[in-house]
Amino acid sequence: MKIFAHTRWDAAPVLAAVAHLVFDVYLIVDFQSRPLWASLILGCLYAVSISWNINSISHNFIHTPYFKPRWMNYAFSLMESVAIGFSQTYYHWVHMRHHSGNSDRPDEKGETVDLLSIYRHGRNGEPENVWSYTLKSFFRDSLGDIHKAIARRRPFDAAWGRFELLAFLGLVAIALIYDWKAVLFFVPFYYAGNCLSSLNGYYEHLHGDPDEPIAWGVSSHKPFYNWLWFGNGYHAEHHYRPRTHWTKLSALHEQIKDEQERAGTHVISTCHAFGFMAPENREAELRHEV
């Protein structure tokens, strides 16, 4: 029986997801035997791992599910939910709204199709401040509204998404019984990880063009970044052809790079999380001010 739906290379993100879950368990189980400084370092790594998983493993799974048997995809979705601390099914819905709007600007009623749009809470048609977007995005999603939206068309998926959340919360409860101090210690790092994911998303669209499909996203073509984050750097290419498998994004870039250049697709020389350091963003801001 064929297991992988697209390519055996998907074994890499699948194994990385398993490693992430094992790492999460290790953080709690070994907490009492580690010195505080080691847990602080691991906490920072935990925060980065959340953003890494959301924007690479979890994200690619939405667009190109890894497995051919449906039950394996549901099982992987459950495992991912526990690893990242949020329902993968709910994230799927929010992310598909993101692709419906492609970081669109507010309409005459002040609404955006994309709930994650960097313009949604901005002023005068400008992107929201990076710090506001990064620190507040975690609190803006209404789980009840997401559940109802999914349930209208896919009641089983809505129920599965709720089960994913309950499974995560159930394991948190077990972890609290096992070592409540460890859980409370890592809660701020959990929040920080979600903030890093929002920061990543912010610079995936800052200076993108919501009105030009080939320039909807902002790309970073750094080889190591794209190797470690499973092609996440090719974000403009991804928004232009979202069903392209992560292993083929580099080839897609080569096919359309001349067209991208003519359209003014924004490219930065850092990974997205370090977009605030990208000279290309500073230059774009200076041109905008002029």
C-alpha positions as CSV (number, residue, x, y, z in Angstrom):
1,M,0.0,0.0,0.0
2,K,1.3,3.5,-0.9
3,I,1.6,5.5,2.3
4,F,2.8,8.9,1.1
5,A,0.5,10.9,-1.1
6,H,3.1,12.9,-3.0
7,T,6.7,11.8,-2.3
8,R,8.8,9.8,0.2
9,W,10.5,13.1,1.0
10,D,7.5,13.8,3.2
11,A,9.0,11.3,5.6
12,A,11.3,14.2,6.6
13,P,8.7,16.6,8.0
14,V,6.7,13.6,9.5
15,L,9.8,12.5,11.5
16,A,10.5,16.1,12.4
17,A,7.0,16.4,13.8
18,V,7.5,13.2,15.9
19,A,10.8,14.6,17.2
20,H,9.0,17.8,18.1
21,L,6.4,15.9,20.1
22,V,9.1,13.9,21.9
23,F,11.0,17.2,22.7
24,D,7.8,18.6,24.2
25,V,7.4,15.5,26.5
26,Y,11.1,15.7,27.5
27,L,10.7,19.3,28.6
28,I,8.2,18.2,31.3
29,V,9.6,14.8,32.2
30,D,13.2,15.9,32.8
31,F,12.4,19.3,34.3
32,Q,13.3,18.5,37.9
33,S,16.7,17.0,37.0
34,R,17.8,20.0,34.9
35,P,19.4,23.2,36.2
36,L,17.3,26.3,35.7
37,W,19.7,27.8,33.1
38,A,19.3,24.6,30.9
39,S,15.5,24.9,31.1
40,L,15.7,28.5,30.1
41,I,17.7,27.6,27.0
42,L,15.4,24.8,26.2
43,G,12.4,27.1,26.7
44,C,13.8,29.4,24.1
45,L,14.3,26.5,21.8
46,Y,10.7,25.4,22.5
47,A,9.4,28.8,21.5
48,V,11.3,28.6,18.2
49,S,10.1,25.0,17.6
50,I,6.5,26.1,17.8
51,S,7.0,28.7,15.1
52,W,9.1,26.4,13.0
53,N,6.5,23.6,13.1
54,I,3.5,25.9,12.4
55,N,5.2,27.6,9.5
56,S,6.8,24.5,7.9
57,I,5.5,21.0,8.9
58,S,2.0,22.0,9.9
59,H,1.7,24.6,7.0
60,N,2.8,22.2,4.3
61,F,0.5,19.5,5.6
62,I,-2.5,21.8,5.0
63,H,-1.8,22.2,1.3
64,T,-0.3,18.8,0.5
65,P,-1.4,16.3,3.1
66,Y,1.4,13.8,3.6
67,F,-0.5,10.5,3.6
68,K,-2.7,8.7,1.1
69,P,-4.9,7.0,3.6
70,R,-7.3,9.5,5.2
71,W,-7.1,8.0,8.6
72,M,-3.3,8.6,8.7
73,N,-3.8,12.3,7.9
74,Y,-6.4,12.6,10.7
75,A,-3.9,10.8,13.0
76,F,-1.1,13.1,12.0
77,S,-3.4,16.1,12.4
78,L,-4.0,15.0,16.0
79,M,-0.4,14.5,16.7
80,E,0.5,17.9,15.3
81,S,-2.2,19.5,17.4
82,V,-0.6,18.2,20.6
83,A,2.9,19.2,19.4
84,I,2.0,22.8,18.5
85,G,-0.6,23.2,21.2
86,F,-3.5,24.2,18.9
87,S,-6.0,22.3,16.7
88,Q,-4.4,21.6,13.4
89,T,-8.0,21.4,11.9
90,Y,-8.8,24.8,13.2
91,Y,-5.5,26.1,11.9
92,H,-6.4,24.6,8.5
93,W,-9.6,26.7,8.3
94,V,-7.9,29.9,9.4
95,H,-5.0,29.4,7.0
96,M,-7.4,28.7,4.0
97,R,-9.1,32.1,4.9
98,H,-5.6,33.5,4.7
99,H,-5.2,32.3,1.2
100,S,-8.7,33.5,0.2
101,G,-7.7,37.0,1.1
102,N,-3.9,37.0,0.7
103,S,-3.3,39.7,3.3
104,D,-6.0,41.9,1.8
105,R,-6.7,45.5,2.8
106,P,-9.9,46.3,4.7
107,D,-13.1,46.9,2.6
108,E,-15.5,49.8,3.0
109,K,-16.8,48.1,6.2
110,G,-13.3,47.8,7.6
111,E,-13.3,44.0,7.2
112,T,-10.8,41.7,5.6
113,V,-11.3,38.2,4.1
114,D,-7.9,37.1,5.6
115,L,-8.2,37.0,9.4
116,L,-4.4,37.1,9.5
117,S,-4.0,40.1,7.2
118,I,-1.3,42.6,8.4
119,Y,-3.8,45.3,7.3
120,R,-6.8,44.1,9.3
121,H,-6.0,46.1,12.4
122,G,-3.9,48.8,10.7
123,R,-4.8,52.4,10.1
124,N,-5.3,54.4,7.0
125,G,-4.7,51.4,4.7
126,E,-1.3,50.8,6.3
127,P,0.0,47.6,7.9
128,E,-0.4,47.2,11.6
129,N,2.6,47.9,13.7
130,V,4.8,44.8,13.9
131,W,4.9,44.7,17.7
132,S,1.1,45.0,18.0
133,Y,0.6,42.3,15.4
134,T,3.1,40.0,16.9
135,L,2.0,40.3,20.5
136,K,-1.8,40.5,20.0
137,S,-2.5,38.0,17.2
138,F,-2.6,35.1,19.6
139,F,-5.6,36.5,21.4
140,R,-7.6,37.5,18.3
141,D,-8.9,34.1,17.1
142,S,-12.4,33.1,18.4
143,L,-12.4,29.3,18.7
144,G,-16.1,29.3,18.9
145,D,-16.5,31.2,15.6
146,I,-13.9,29.0,13.9
147,H,-15.7,25.8,15.1
148,K,-19.1,27.1,13.9
149,A,-17.6,28.1,10.5
150,I,-16.2,24.6,10.0
151,A,-19.3,22.8,11.3
152,R,-21.5,24.5,8.7
153,R,-19.8,22.5,5.9
154,R,-17.8,19.8,7.6
155,P,-19.4,18.7,10.9
156,F,-17.0,15.8,11.3
157,D,-14.0,18.0,10.9
158,A,-15.4,20.5,13.4
159,A,-15.8,17.7,15.9
160,W,-12.3,16.4,15.2
161,G,-10.9,19.8,15.7
162,R,-12.6,20.0,19.1
163,F,-11.3,16.6,19.9
164,E,-7.8,17.8,19.0
165,L,-8.1,20.7,21.4
166,L,-9.4,18.5,24.1
167,A,-6.6,16.0,23.6
168,F,-4.1,18.7,24.0
169,L,-5.8,20.1,27.1
170,G,-6.1,16.6,28.5
171,L,-2.3,16.0,28.1
172,V,-1.7,19.4,29.7
173,A,-3.8,18.3,32.7
174,I,-1.8,15.1,33.0
175,A,1.4,17.2,32.8
176,L,0.1,19.5,35.5
177,I,-0.5,16.5,37.8
178,Y,3.0,15.1,36.9
179,D,4.8,18.4,37.5
180,W,2.8,21.6,37.6
181,K,5.9,23.7,38.1
182,A,7.3,22.6,34.8
183,V,4.1,23.4,32.9
184,L,3.8,26.9,34.4
185,F,7.5,27.4,33.6
186,F,7.0,26.8,29.9
187,V,3.7,28.7,29.5
188,P,5.4,32.0,28.7
189,F,7.6,30.2,26.1
190,Y,4.4,28.7,24.6
191,Y,3.1,32.2,24.2
192,A,6.4,33.4,22.9
193,G,6.4,30.7,20.2
194,N,3.0,31.8,18.9
195,C,4.3,35.4,18.9
196,L,7.3,34.2,16.8
197,S,4.9,32.6,14.4
198,S,3.0,35.8,14.0
199,L,6.3,37.7,13.6
200,N,7.2,35.2,10.8
201,G,3.8,35.8,9.1
202,Y,4.1,39.5,9.3
203,Y,7.3,39.6,7.3
204,E,6.0,37.1,4.9
205,H,3.7,39.8,3.7
206,L,5.2,43.2,4.6
207,H,5.8,45.1,1.3
208,G,3.9,42.4,-0.6
209,D,1.2,43.6,-3.1
210,P,-2.3,42.4,-2.1
211,D,-3.5,43.4,-5.6
212,E,-0.9,41.4,-7.6
213,P,-1.1,37.6,-7.3
214,I,2.5,36.9,-8.2
215,A,3.6,39.4,-5.5
216,W,1.1,38.5,-2.7
217,G,3.8,37.1,-0.6
218,V,7.4,38.0,0.3
219,S,10.2,35.5,-0.3
220,S,13.5,34.6,1.1
221,H,15.6,32.3,-1.0
222,K,18.3,31.5,1.5
223,P,19.2,27.7,1.0
224,F,19.7,26.8,4.7
225,Y,16.5,28.6,5.8
226,N,14.5,26.7,3.1
227,W,16.1,23.4,4.0
228,L,15.4,23.8,7.7
229,W,11.9,25.2,7.2
230,F,10.9,22.9,4.4
231,G,10.6,25.5,1.7
232,N,8.8,28.2,3.8
233,G,11.1,30.9,2.4
234,Y,9.5,30.6,-1.0
235,H,6.4,32.4,0.2
236,A,5.6,34.5,-2.8
237,E,5.8,31.4,-4.9
238,H,3.7,29.5,-2.5
239,H,0.9,32.1,-2.5
240,Y,1.0,32.2,-6.3
241,R,0.7,28.4,-6.6
242,P,-0.4,27.2,-3.1
243,R,-0.8,23.5,-4.2
244,T,2.9,23.3,-5.2
245,H,4.6,20.7,-3.1
246,W,7.3,22.1,-0.8
247,T,10.0,20.1,-2.7
248,K,9.1,21.8,-5.9
249,L,9.0,25.4,-4.8
250,S,12.6,26.1,-5.8
251,A,11.9,24.8,-9.3
252,L,8.7,27.0,-9.5
253,H,10.8,30.0,-8.5
254,E,13.2,29.4,-11.4
255,Q,10.2,29.2,-13.8
256,I,8.6,32.5,-12.8
257,K,11.5,34.6,-11.4
258,D,11.6,36.9,-14.5
259,E,7.8,37.5,-14.2
260,Q,8.3,38.1,-10.4
261,E,10.9,40.7,-11.1
262,R,8.7,42.5,-13.5
263,A,5.9,42.5,-11.0
264,G,8.1,43.8,-8.2
265,T,7.8,40.8,-6.0
266,H,9.5,41.7,-2.7
267,V,12.4,39.5,-1.7
268,I,14.4,39.8,1.5
269,S,17.9,38.5,2.3
270,T,17.1,37.2,5.8
271,C,14.7,34.6,7.0
272,H,11.2,35.9,7.7
273,A,11.6,36.0,11.5
274,F,14.5,38.4,11.1
275,G,12.6,40.6,8.6
276,F,13.1,43.6,10.9
277,M,16.9,43.3,10.0
278,A,16.4,42.9,6.3
279,P,17.9,45.9,4.4
280,E,15.4,45.4,1.7
281,N,12.6,46.2,4.1
282,R,14.3,49.4,5.3
283,E,14.8,50.5,1.7
284,A,11.2,49.8,0.9
285,E,10.1,51.9,3.9
286,L,12.3,54.8,2.9
287,R,10.8,54.7,-0.6
288,H,7.4,54.7,0.9
289,E,8.1,57.7,3.0
290,V,9.4,59.6,0.0
